[in-house]
Amino acid sequence: MTVEELIQQAMQALHGGDPRKARDHLVAAMEAAGEPRADLHQAMAVVLLQLGEPGRARPLLEQALEMGWKAGAPPEFLVQVQLGVAAASEDMDEPARALKAYDDALELDDGTPRARASRAHLLLACGRIDEALSELATYINEDRDEDTFIEAAGELVRAVKAMADGSEGREPRDLLVAHRDSYVEFFDETVKEMEEKGWMSECARMRRAPDGRLVPSIPDGARPYAGVRVDLVDPSTGQAGQVGDQPMVVAVAGLEPLARAVVLFNTGERSFELYISSQCPWDQLPVQVLFESGDAVAQLDPVIGEWYESGFNGRFGTRDGGRVHYISDPQPCRGGKGVVYDVDLGRASFLAIEDLLSRLLDLHHRYPIAQVILGRGHLRDTWVRRLWPAAPKARPSLSEA
């Protein structure tokens, strides 16, 4: 089979929803080509992105860029490669690198609607609202995309402005409240149905300590405070059940477009920058903290641990329920200055958030915090390396933290 035939088969497999088969065909095409080709690198990177491997995709895209520049590839190809670099960088939580790639794509062709729209969405996910709205306004005014996408952008602009300026009586806190209340309502309905079948809710995984006491069972390698509660369990078999198939993202009435995009809203707090995301699922809430100094990150873990144990033991619930269920290992980022925890807050009350912010405020007085994000989005980032020459232009409470 020729290289071109293998590429065609790879694209057919990809469009048919089988990226692994597409990868196999592209590996064969690369071997048959005998020498590196920019188009093969770009195609393989697209497949790897679909397979959730951005760390492997981006080097291929950067090599495709280098080969493309040297070979005088058309701007259209280079734009697609830059968009791939941007997508990989976003998946790798490197927003500054992604913005650089979008900028380079727009330098190659400033009328590329996908680059402009994607850049605007990334700015929203970084909390750079004014810049994002300006970019979206340009995207809408240029009118180079499909009507449905342009209309959706207009609806998003209206919703973002309404939340940012409070013109519809909403504030960022309402996003968290909506996610919490919707999830707990769904949880309660599910529990009521399953309890009639004999299931129990919010049970902790336990083990017997050497002294005979029952203590929380900590997963291997997890933090010593990271006990786990299952949503549901059948006591007759030990079978565990989960409420919902995936983290629940909900819409605020009247501002529904916010549920379809990650938007960080600055709450205007005075001690440290506190952002609340339009996507802050209560059952898998990212708690993201960026310090002024990397030395301070180690001081956060015991604070988070004490907070989590309090919720695990019921401080933010009632005698009958309302416990915190799970916390991930800390995930370092931003060169050691940042860290992210994912927390399943179960049916805990909103006091869990108030208590967390109070603890962070106390820590901030000793180890300055630059930024906190509750929900999805990107902590502040910098990117200083420039790999390629410039592209030639082608045409305690939320009110106190």
C-alpha positions as CSV (number, residue, x, y, z in Angstrom):
1,M,0.0,0.0,0.0
2,T,1.3,3.5,-0.8
3,V,1.8,6.2,1.7
4,E,-1.2,8.1,0.4
5,E,-3.4,5.1,0.6
6,L,-2.4,4.5,4.2
7,I,-3.1,8.1,5.0
8,Q,-6.6,7.8,3.4
9,Q,-7.3,4.7,5.5
10,A,-6.1,6.5,8.6
11,M,-8.5,9.4,8.0
12,Q,-11.4,7.0,7.3
13,A,-10.7,5.2,10.6
14,L,-10.5,8.5,12.5
15,H,-13.8,9.8,11.0
16,G,-15.3,6.4,11.8
17,G,-14.5,6.9,15.5
18,D,-11.5,4.5,15.7
19,P,-8.4,6.6,16.5
20,R,-6.3,3.6,17.5
21,K,-6.8,2.1,14.1
22,A,-6.0,5.4,12.6
23,R,-2.8,5.5,14.6
24,D,-1.7,2.1,13.3
25,H,-2.3,3.2,9.7
26,L,-0.2,6.4,10.3
27,V,2.6,4.4,11.8
28,A,2.7,2.3,8.7
29,A,2.6,5.4,6.5
30,M,5.5,6.9,8.4
31,E,7.5,3.8,7.9
32,A,6.7,3.6,4.3
33,A,7.5,7.3,3.7
34,G,11.1,6.6,4.7
35,E,11.7,10.2,5.9
36,P,9.9,12.7,8.1
37,R,7.0,14.5,6.5
38,A,5.2,17.4,8.0
39,D,1.7,16.3,7.0
40,L,2.2,12.9,8.6
41,H,3.4,14.4,11.8
42,Q,0.4,16.7,11.8
43,A,-2.0,13.9,11.1
44,M,-0.5,11.7,13.8
45,A,-0.7,14.5,16.3
46,V,-4.5,14.9,15.6
47,V,-5.0,11.3,16.3
48,L,-2.9,11.5,19.6
49,L,-5.0,14.4,20.7
50,Q,-8.2,12.4,20.2
51,L,-6.5,9.6,22.2
52,G,-5.9,12.0,25.1
53,E,-2.1,12.2,24.6
54,P,-1.3,15.9,24.2
55,G,2.2,15.4,25.6
56,R,3.0,13.2,22.7
57,A,1.1,15.2,20.1
58,R,2.7,18.6,20.7
59,P,6.4,17.6,19.9
60,L,5.1,16.1,16.6
61,L,3.3,19.4,15.8
62,E,6.4,21.5,16.7
63,Q,8.4,19.3,14.3
64,A,5.8,19.7,11.7
65,L,6.0,23.5,12.1
66,E,9.8,23.4,11.7
67,M,9.6,21.2,8.6
68,G,6.8,23.4,7.2
69,W,8.7,26.6,7.6
70,K,11.7,25.1,5.9
71,A,9.7,23.7,3.0
72,G,7.7,26.8,2.5
73,A,4.4,25.1,3.3
74,P,1.2,27.1,2.6
75,P,-0.1,29.3,5.4
76,E,-3.3,27.2,5.6
77,F,-1.3,24.1,6.7
78,L,0.8,26.1,9.2
79,V,-2.4,27.6,10.7
80,Q,-3.8,24.1,11.2
81,V,-0.6,23.0,12.9
82,Q,-0.6,26.1,15.2
83,L,-4.2,25.3,16.1
84,G,-3.1,21.8,17.0
85,V,-0.2,23.2,19.2
86,A,-2.8,25.4,20.9
87,A,-5.2,22.5,21.6
88,A,-2.4,20.3,23.0
89,S,-1.1,23.1,25.2
90,E,-4.6,23.7,26.6
91,D,-5.0,20.0,27.4
92,M,-1.6,20.2,29.1
93,D,-2.7,23.2,31.2
94,E,-0.3,25.6,29.5
95,P,-2.5,28.5,28.6
96,A,0.3,30.9,27.8
97,R,1.8,28.5,25.3
98,A,-1.7,28.0,23.8
99,L,-2.2,31.8,23.5
100,K,1.1,32.1,21.7
101,A,0.0,29.5,19.2
102,Y,-3.3,31.2,18.6
103,D,-1.5,34.5,18.1
104,D,0.9,32.8,15.6
105,A,-2.1,31.3,13.7
106,L,-3.7,34.8,13.5
107,E,-0.5,36.3,12.2
108,L,-0.5,33.7,9.4
109,D,-4.2,34.4,8.7
110,D,-6.0,37.0,10.8
111,G,-9.3,35.9,9.4
112,T,-9.2,32.4,10.7
113,P,-12.5,32.2,12.7
114,R,-11.5,29.1,14.6
115,A,-8.3,30.6,15.9
116,R,-10.1,33.8,17.0
117,A,-13.0,32.0,18.7
118,S,-10.7,29.5,20.4
119,R,-8.5,32.3,21.6
120,A,-11.5,34.1,23.1
121,H,-12.6,31.0,24.9
122,L,-9.2,30.4,26.3
123,L,-9.1,34.0,27.6
124,L,-12.4,33.4,29.3
125,A,-11.0,30.3,30.9
126,C,-8.1,32.4,32.2
127,G,-10.4,35.0,33.7
128,R,-9.3,37.7,31.2
129,I,-12.9,38.8,30.6
130,D,-12.4,42.1,28.8
131,E,-9.9,40.7,26.4
132,A,-12.1,37.8,25.7
133,L,-15.2,40.0,25.0
134,S,-13.1,42.1,22.7
135,E,-12.0,39.1,20.8
136,L,-15.5,37.7,20.6
137,A,-16.8,41.0,19.3
138,T,-14.2,40.9,16.5
139,Y,-15.2,37.3,15.7
140,I,-18.9,38.3,15.5
141,N,-18.3,41.4,13.5
142,E,-16.1,39.6,10.9
143,D,-18.9,37.2,10.3
144,R,-16.7,34.5,8.7
145,D,-18.1,31.5,10.6
146,E,-21.3,29.5,10.4
147,D,-24.4,31.4,11.6
148,T,-25.1,29.0,14.5
149,F,-21.6,29.5,15.9
150,I,-21.8,33.3,15.6
151,E,-25.2,33.3,17.3
152,A,-23.9,31.2,20.1
153,A,-21.0,33.6,20.5
154,G,-23.4,36.5,20.8
155,E,-25.4,34.6,23.5
156,L,-22.2,33.9,25.4
157,V,-21.2,37.5,25.3
158,R,-24.5,38.6,26.8
159,A,-24.3,36.0,29.6
160,V,-20.7,36.8,30.5
161,K,-21.5,40.5,30.6
162,A,-24.6,39.9,32.8
163,M,-22.6,37.9,35.3
164,A,-19.6,40.1,35.3
165,D,-21.5,43.4,35.9
166,G,-24.3,41.9,37.9
167,S,-27.0,43.4,35.7
168,E,-29.3,40.5,36.2
169,G,-28.8,40.3,39.9
170,R,-26.4,37.5,39.7
171,E,-22.9,37.1,41.2
172,P,-20.2,34.5,40.9
173,R,-21.2,32.9,44.1
174,D,-24.5,31.9,42.5
175,L,-22.6,29.6,40.2
176,L,-21.3,27.5,43.1
177,V,-24.7,27.6,44.8
178,A,-26.4,26.4,41.6
179,H,-24.0,23.5,41.1
180,R,-24.3,22.5,44.8
181,D,-28.1,22.7,45.0
182,S,-28.7,20.8,41.7
183,Y,-26.3,18.0,42.6
184,V,-27.6,17.6,46.1
185,E,-31.2,17.5,44.8
186,F,-30.3,14.8,42.3
187,F,-28.4,12.9,45.0
188,D,-31.3,13.0,47.3
189,E,-33.7,11.7,44.7
190,T,-31.3,8.9,43.8
191,V,-30.8,8.0,47.5
192,K,-34.5,7.9,48.2
193,E,-35.0,5.5,45.3
194,M,-32.1,3.2,46.3
195,E,-32.8,3.2,50.0
196,E,-36.2,1.6,49.2
197,K,-34.1,-1.2,47.7
198,G,-32.0,-1.6,50.8
199,W,-29.0,0.5,49.7
200,M,-27.2,2.8,52.1
201,S,-25.6,6.2,51.3
202,E,-22.4,8.0,52.1
203,C,-20.7,5.1,53.7
204,A,-17.0,5.3,54.4
205,R,-14.6,2.6,53.3
206,M,-13.2,1.3,56.6
207,R,-10.5,-1.1,57.9
208,R,-9.5,-2.4,61.3
209,A,-6.4,-0.9,62.8
210,P,-3.9,-3.0,64.8
211,D,-5.5,-1.9,68.0
212,G,-8.9,-3.1,66.8
213,R,-10.4,0.2,66.0
214,L,-12.3,0.8,62.8
215,V,-10.6,3.6,60.8
216,P,-11.0,5.0,57.3
217,S,-9.3,2.9,54.6
218,I,-6.8,5.1,52.8
219,P,-6.1,4.2,49.1
220,D,-2.5,3.1,48.5
221,G,-0.2,6.1,48.0
222,A,-2.9,8.6,48.9
223,R,-2.5,11.3,51.5
224,P,-3.1,10.1,55.1
225,Y,-6.3,12.2,55.4
226,A,-7.8,11.0,52.1
227,G,-10.5,8.7,53.3
228,V,-13.2,7.7,50.8
229,R,-17.0,7.6,51.1
230,V,-19.0,5.9,48.4
231,D,-22.2,7.5,47.2
232,L,-24.2,4.3,47.6
233,V,-23.5,0.8,48.7
234,D,-25.6,-2.4,48.8
235,P,-24.8,-3.8,52.4
236,S,-25.8,-7.3,51.4
237,T,-23.1,-7.6,48.7
238,G,-20.8,-4.7,49.3
239,Q,-21.4,-3.4,45.8
240,A,-20.8,0.3,45.5
241,G,-22.8,2.7,43.4
242,Q,-22.2,6.2,42.1
243,V,-24.7,9.1,41.7
244,G,-24.3,10.3,38.2
245,D,-22.1,9.1,35.4
246,Q,-19.9,12.2,35.2
247,P,-19.3,15.4,37.0
248,M,-22.5,17.5,37.0
249,V,-22.3,20.9,35.3
250,V,-25.4,23.0,35.6
251,A,-26.7,26.2,34.2
252,V,-27.9,29.3,36.1
253,A,-31.4,30.3,35.0
254,G,-31.2,33.1,32.4
255,L,-27.4,32.6,31.9
256,E,-27.5,29.1,30.3
257,P,-24.6,29.8,27.8
258,L,-22.2,29.9,30.8
259,A,-22.6,26.2,31.3
260,R,-21.3,25.5,27.8
261,A,-18.0,27.4,28.3
262,V,-15.4,27.7,31.0
263,V,-15.4,31.3,32.3
264,L,-13.6,32.5,35.3
265,F,-15.2,35.4,37.2
266,N,-13.2,37.5,39.6
267,T,-15.1,37.9,42.8
268,G,-13.4,41.2,43.6
269,E,-11.9,40.0,46.8
270,R,-9.2,42.1,48.5
271,S,-6.7,39.7,50.1
272,F,-6.1,37.4,47.2
273,E,-7.6,37.0,43.8
274,L,-10.6,34.6,44.0
275,Y,-12.2,33.3,40.9
276,I,-15.3,31.1,40.5
277,S,-15.7,29.1,37.4
278,S,-18.9,28.8,35.3
279,Q,-18.2,25.1,35.5
280,C,-17.7,24.1,39.2
281,P,-19.2,20.6,39.6
282,W,-19.9,20.0,43.2
283,D,-19.1,16.3,42.9
284,Q,-15.6,16.9,41.4
285,L,-14.7,20.5,42.3
286,P,-11.1,21.6,41.3
287,V,-9.6,23.7,44.1
288,Q,-6.7,25.5,42.5
289,V,-4.2,27.6,44.5
290,L,-1.3,29.7,43.2
291,F,1.3,31.1,45.6
292,E,3.6,34.0,45.2
293,S,6.5,31.6,46.1
294,G,7.0,27.9,45.4
295,D,8.2,27.4,49.0
296,A,4.7,27.9,50.3
297,V,3.0,25.0,48.4
298,A,4.1,22.5,51.1
299,Q,2.3,24.6,53.7
300,L,-1.0,24.1,51.9
301,D,-1.4,20.3,52.2
302,P,-1.9,20.1,55.9
303,V,-4.5,22.9,55.7
304,I,-6.3,21.1,53.0
305,G,-6.0,17.9,54.9
306,E,-7.6,19.3,58.1
307,W,-10.4,20.9,56.0
308,Y,-11.1,17.6,54.2
309,E,-11.1,15.5,57.4
310,S,-13.6,18.0,58.9
311,G,-15.9,17.5,56.0
312,F,-15.3,13.8,55.8
313,N,-16.4,13.5,59.5
314,G,-19.5,15.6,59.0
315,R,-18.7,19.1,60.0
316,F,-20.5,20.5,57.0
317,G,-23.5,18.2,57.1
318,T,-26.0,16.8,59.5
319,R,-26.1,13.7,61.7
320,D,-27.9,11.8,58.8
321,G,-25.6,12.9,56.0
322,G,-23.8,15.7,54.2
323,R,-20.3,14.3,54.2
324,V,-17.4,15.1,51.9
325,H,-16.6,12.0,49.9
326,Y,-13.2,12.1,48.1
327,I,-10.1,14.2,47.5
328,S,-7.4,13.6,44.9
329,D,-3.7,13.8,45.5
330,P,-2.3,17.3,45.1
331,Q,-1.4,18.0,41.4
332,P,1.5,20.5,41.2
333,C,1.6,23.0,38.4
334,R,3.1,26.4,37.5
335,G,6.6,25.5,38.2
336,G,5.9,24.4,41.7
337,K,4.0,27.5,42.7
338,G,0.6,26.1,42.1
339,V,-1.4,23.0,43.1
340,V,-4.8,21.6,42.3
341,Y,-7.0,19.2,44.3
342,D,-10.2,17.6,43.0
343,V,-12.8,17.2,45.7
344,D,-16.1,15.4,45.7
345,L,-18.1,17.4,48.2
346,G,-21.0,15.0,48.3
347,R,-24.0,16.5,50.1
348,A,-21.9,18.9,52.2
349,S,-23.5,22.3,52.8
350,F,-22.1,25.5,51.4
351,L,-20.3,26.0,54.7
352,A,-17.6,23.7,53.2
353,I,-16.6,26.5,50.8
354,E,-16.8,29.2,53.5
355,D,-14.6,27.2,55.8
356,L,-12.1,26.5,53.1
357,L,-11.8,30.2,52.2
358,S,-11.4,31.0,55.8
359,R,-8.5,28.6,56.2
360,L,-6.9,29.9,52.9
361,L,-7.2,33.4,54.2
362,D,-5.3,32.5,57.4
363,L,-2.6,30.7,55.4
364,H,-2.4,33.7,53.0
365,H,-1.4,36.0,56.0
366,R,1.7,33.8,56.5
367,Y,2.4,32.5,52.9
368,P,1.0,35.0,50.3
369,I,-1.5,33.5,47.9
370,A,-1.7,35.0,44.4
371,Q,-4.8,33.3,43.1
372,V,-7.5,30.8,44.0
373,I,-9.8,29.2,41.5
374,L,-12.9,27.2,42.5
375,G,-13.8,25.1,39.5
376,R,-12.4,24.5,36.0
377,G,-10.1,27.0,34.4
378,H,-6.5,28.0,34.2
379,L,-4.3,29.5,36.9
380,R,-2.1,32.3,35.7
381,D,0.8,31.1,33.5
382,T,3.8,32.5,31.8
383,W,5.6,31.2,28.7
384,V,8.8,32.8,27.6
385,R,10.4,30.5,25.1
386,R,9.9,31.2,21.4
387,L,10.5,28.1,19.4
388,W,9.9,29.5,15.9
389,P,10.5,32.8,14.1
390,A,7.6,35.2,13.9
391,A,5.0,34.0,11.4
392,P,4.8,36.2,8.3
393,K,1.5,38.1,8.1
394,A,-0.7,36.6,5.4
395,R,-3.6,38.8,5.1
396,P,-13.9,32.9,54.8
397,S,-16.8,34.1,53.2
398,L,-16.8,35.0,49.6
399,S,-17.0,38.6,50.5
400,E,-14.0,38.5,52.9
401,A,-11.4,36.2,51.3
